[in-house]
Amino acid sequence: MKQKYHLRNWSEYDRGLKQRGSLTFWLSEEVLSNWILTEKSGTRGADNYFSDQAILTFVMVKSLFSLAGRQTEGFLESLFVLMGIDLPVPDHTTVSRRAKNLDVVLPVNKRDEPRHVVVDSTGVKVYGEGEWKTRQHGVSKRRTWRKLHLAVDEKTGKILVAEVTTNNCHDGDVLESLLEAVEGEIEQVSGDGAYDRAAPELRSDQRKCYRAIAKRGAMATILPQNNAQKWSDIDGDRNRNIEKIEEIGRKEWKEESGYNRRSISETTMFRLKTIFGGKLSSRDFDNQAVELFVKCLLLNKMIQIAKPDSYIV
């Protein structure tokens, strides 16, 4: 039987959901006051006219409302006219050129207590042909994917760190860099079996995920393979997880260890693709990475202003 939930904060949650669609929320006074660069860079060549904040805002609106570059330009121009704002809007080609160099900082609240970090990855389609053409003629060289790797705070559901790679990069290859970028203390890292199967033909590679977690002083809650054997030459979280599973069973271990909370990362992936879609509009890899980082930024802001507080009925 499916569990039912009720919200404790329905009024607050309802107001936050409406604010997500408010243009004045995304185009704040602070953003507009820093729209134009008034100081010279001091370097050779023409100075940038629009600030990084203006370019970032353009990309945010583009992603938020699923618009193309020219449509976003026209949308902001008409919006500024309606709002009585006497500011120019950057050309879509200027945005495309400068977006790849944007430094996107994810809004994350600092916490005093250690975090439980859940990690996972998902594939995002890059301007591929339609599904019908693929079924009829096979996958073409233009059809490809990017992988978005996320480290998510289990308690808040916010994205702590994001990394973008090509589709042939294994999850375990980026775990160390993800954890190194997480600020503050980490008490536990949870991940699916992919982090236990990192390059199984090279045993040293298979252990690098556990080494990366131990380096941060955290406990590794990674699901071992069904036929996983303990490492005889080293004792650690993996051996203890296997022993506990043999003792109480996999289902009970998932509940007792907190591994079930790893679903928070899958929920985050679902939110990203539901709100922003599962495709990228940019063709350059750096622009694709920034496009995904901006979507992560938007999702964190949305969670910050509207997060349900539910309980099981």
C-alpha positions in Angstrom: 0.0 0.0 0.0 1.3 3.4 -1.0 2.1 5.7 2.0 0.3 9.0 2.2 1.9 12.3 3.4 0.5 15.5 4.8 2.2 18.9 4.8 2.9 20.8 8.0 3.7 24.0 6.2 1.2 24.2 3.3 0.7 28.0 3.4 4.4 28.7 3.4 5.1 26.1 0.7 2.3 27.4 -1.5 3.7 31.0 -1.3 7.1 29.7 -2.1 5.9 27.8 -5.2 4.3 30.9 -6.5 7.4 32.9 -5.9 9.4 30.5 -8.1 7.6 31.9 -11.1 7.9 35.6 -10.0 10.1 37.5 -12.5 10.9 40.1 -9.8 12.4 37.4 -7.7 14.9 36.4 -10.4 15.5 40.1 -11.5 16.2 41.6 -8.1 17.3 45.2 -7.5 20.8 44.0 -6.7 21.1 42.2 -10.0 19.9 45.3 -12.0 22.2 47.7 -10.1 25.2 45.6 -11.1 24.0 45.0 -14.7 26.6 47.2 -16.4 30.4 47.3 -15.7 31.5 50.8 -14.9 35.1 50.1 -14.1 37.8 49.3 -16.7 39.6 46.0 -16.5 43.0 47.5 -16.9 44.0 44.8 -19.5 44.6 45.2 -23.2 41.6 44.9 -25.6 38.0 46.0 -25.3 36.5 45.8 -21.8 33.3 43.8 -21.1 30.3 46.0 -21.1 27.9 43.7 -19.3 28.8 42.2 -15.9 29.1 38.5 -15.2 25.9 38.9 -13.1 24.0 40.1 -16.2 25.3 37.2 -18.3 24.4 34.7 -15.5 20.9 36.2 -15.2 20.4 35.9 -18.9 21.3 32.2 -18.8 19.2 31.7 -15.7 16.1 33.1 -17.4 16.9 31.1 -20.5 17.0 27.8 -18.5 14.1 28.7 -16.1 11.6 29.3 -18.9 13.1 26.9 -21.5 13.8 29.6 -24.1 16.2 29.8 -27.0 18.9 32.5 -27.0 17.1 35.0 -29.3 13.8 34.4 -27.5 15.5 35.1 -24.2 16.9 38.3 -25.6 13.5 39.5 -26.8 11.8 38.3 -23.6 14.2 40.4 -21.4 13.9 43.4 -23.7 10.1 43.4 -23.5 10.2 42.8 -19.8 12.5 45.8 -19.2 10.1 47.9 -21.2 7.1 46.8 -19.1 9.1 47.3 -15.8 10.3 50.7 -16.9 14.0 49.7 -16.7 16.3 51.6 -18.9 19.0 49.0 -19.4 20.3 47.2 -22.5 20.1 43.5 -22.9 23.2 41.5 -24.0 23.1 40.0 -27.4 22.6 36.2 -27.5 25.9 35.8 -29.2 27.7 37.8 -26.5 26.1 35.5 -23.9 27.1 32.4 -25.8 30.7 33.6 -26.0 31.0 34.7 -22.3 28.9 32.0 -20.7 31.6 29.4 -20.9 33.8 31.4 -18.5 31.2 32.0 -15.9 32.0 31.0 -12.3 28.7 29.5 -11.1 28.6 29.3 -7.3 25.8 27.1 -5.9 23.9 28.7 -3.0 24.5 26.4 0.0 23.9 27.3 3.6 26.8 26.6 5.9 26.2 24.0 8.7 28.0 23.4 11.9 27.2 19.7 12.2 28.7 17.1 9.9 26.9 16.3 6.6 25.6 13.1 5.2 26.4 13.4 1.5 24.7 11.2 -1.1 26.3 10.9 -4.5 25.0 9.9 -7.9 25.1 10.7 -11.6 22.6 11.1 -14.5 22.9 11.4 -18.3 21.7 14.5 -20.1 21.0 14.4 -23.9 22.9 16.7 -26.2 20.9 17.9 -29.3 20.4 14.3 -30.5 18.1 13.2 -33.3 14.6 12.1 -32.4 13.8 8.7 -30.9 12.0 7.5 -34.1 15.1 8.2 -36.3 17.3 6.4 -33.9 15.1 3.3 -33.9 15.0 3.3 -37.7 18.6 4.2 -38.6 20.6 3.6 -35.4 22.5 6.0 -33.2 24.4 8.7 -35.2 27.7 10.3 -34.3 25.9 13.5 -33.4 23.8 11.8 -30.7 25.7 11.9 -27.5 25.3 12.5 -23.7 26.9 14.4 -20.9 27.1 13.0 -17.4 26.1 15.2 -14.4 27.7 14.1 -11.2 26.1 15.4 -8.0 26.9 15.5 -4.3 23.7 16.2 -2.4 23.1 17.1 1.2 20.9 14.3 2.6 19.2 16.6 5.1 18.3 19.6 2.9 18.2 18.0 -0.5 20.4 20.9 -1.9 23.2 20.2 -4.4 26.5 20.8 -2.7 28.8 20.2 -5.7 28.2 19.4 -9.3 30.6 18.2 -12.0 30.1 17.5 -15.7 31.9 14.9 -17.8 31.6 13.1 -21.0 29.4 9.9 -21.0 32.4 7.5 -20.9 33.5 8.8 -17.4 32.9 6.3 -14.6 31.2 7.6 -11.4 34.1 6.5 -9.3 36.5 8.7 -11.3 35.0 11.9 -10.1 34.1 11.0 -6.5 37.3 12.3 -4.9 37.0 15.7 -6.6 33.4 15.9 -5.6 34.1 15.3 -2.0 37.1 17.6 -1.9 34.9 20.5 -3.0 32.3 19.9 -0.2 32.8 22.4 2.5 32.7 21.5 6.2 32.9 18.1 7.9 31.4 15.0 6.3 30.3 12.1 8.5 28.8 9.7 5.9 28.9 9.2 2.1 26.3 7.0 0.5 26.4 5.8 -3.1 25.1 2.9 -5.2 26.9 -0.1 -6.4 28.7 1.7 -9.2 31.1 3.2 -6.7 32.0 -0.4 -5.5 32.6 -1.6 -9.1 35.0 1.2 -10.2 37.3 -0.5 -12.8 37.0 -4.0 -11.3 39.8 -5.2 -13.6 42.1 -3.0 -11.6 41.8 -3.7 -7.9 43.5 -0.5 -6.9 40.9 1.5 -8.9 38.2 -0.4 -7.2 39.4 0.9 -3.8 39.8 4.5 -4.8 36.3 5.4 -3.8 36.7 4.1 -0.3 40.1 5.9 -0.1 38.5 9.2 -1.1 35.8 8.8 1.5 38.3 7.8 4.2 40.4 10.9 3.2 37.5 13.1 4.3 37.1 11.2 7.6 33.7 9.9 6.6 32.0 6.5 6.7 31.4 4.8 3.4 27.9 3.5 2.9 28.2 1.9 -0.6 26.1 -1.1 -1.7 28.5 -4.0 -2.3 27.8 -6.4 -5.2 25.7 -9.5 -4.5 28.8 -11.7 -4.8 31.2 -9.3 -3.1 34.1 -10.8 -1.2 35.9 -9.1 1.7 39.4 -7.8 1.1 41.8 -10.0 3.1 44.7 -7.5 3.2 42.8 -4.5 4.4 40.0 -3.8 6.9 37.5 -1.0 6.4 33.9 0.1 5.8 33.5 -2.2 2.9 34.3 -5.4 4.9 32.1 -4.2 7.7 29.2 -3.6 5.3 29.6 -7.1 3.8 29.7 -8.6 7.3 26.6 -6.7 8.4 24.7 -7.7 5.2 25.6 -11.3 5.8 24.3 -11.0 9.4 21.0 -9.2 8.9 20.3 -9.1 5.1 20.6 -6.5 2.4 17.2 -4.9 3.0 17.7 -4.5 6.7 21.2 -3.2 6.2 20.0 -0.5 3.8 17.5 0.7 6.5 19.9 0.5 9.4 22.9 2.1 7.7 21.0 5.0 6.2 21.7 3.8 2.7 18.0 4.3 1.8 18.6 8.0 2.2 20.6 7.8 -1.0 17.3 8.1 -2.8 17.5 11.9 -2.1 20.1 12.1 -4.9 17.6 10.4 -7.3 14.9 12.8 -6.2 17.2 15.7 -7.0 17.9 14.2 -10.5 14.1 13.8 -11.0 13.5 17.4 -10.0 16.2 18.7 -12.4 14.8 16.8 -15.4 11.2 17.5 -14.5 11.7 21.3 -14.1 14.3 21.9 -16.8 14.1 18.9 -19.1 16.6 16.3 -19.9 18.3 18.0 -22.9 21.0 20.6 -23.4 20.7 23.4 -25.9 24.4 24.4 -25.9 26.8 22.7 -28.4 30.2 23.6 -26.8 31.2 21.4 -23.9 32.1 24.4 -21.6 28.8 26.0 -22.3 27.0 22.7 -21.6 28.7 22.5 -18.3 27.7 26.0 -17.3 24.2 25.4 -18.5 23.9 22.4 -16.1 25.6 24.3 -13.2 23.0 27.1 -13.7 20.2 24.6 -13.5 21.7 23.3 -10.3 21.9 26.9 -8.9 18.2 27.5 -9.9 17.1 24.3 -8.2 18.9 25.2 -5.0 17.2 28.6 -5.0 13.9 26.9 -5.5 14.4 24.5 -2.6 15.5 27.4 -0.5 12.2 29.4 -0.9 9.8 26.4 -1.1 10.5 23.1 0.6 7.7 20.9 1.8 7.7 19.7 5.5 5.8 16.5 5.3 4.9 13.6 7.6 3.5 10.1 7.0 -0.2 9.8 7.7 
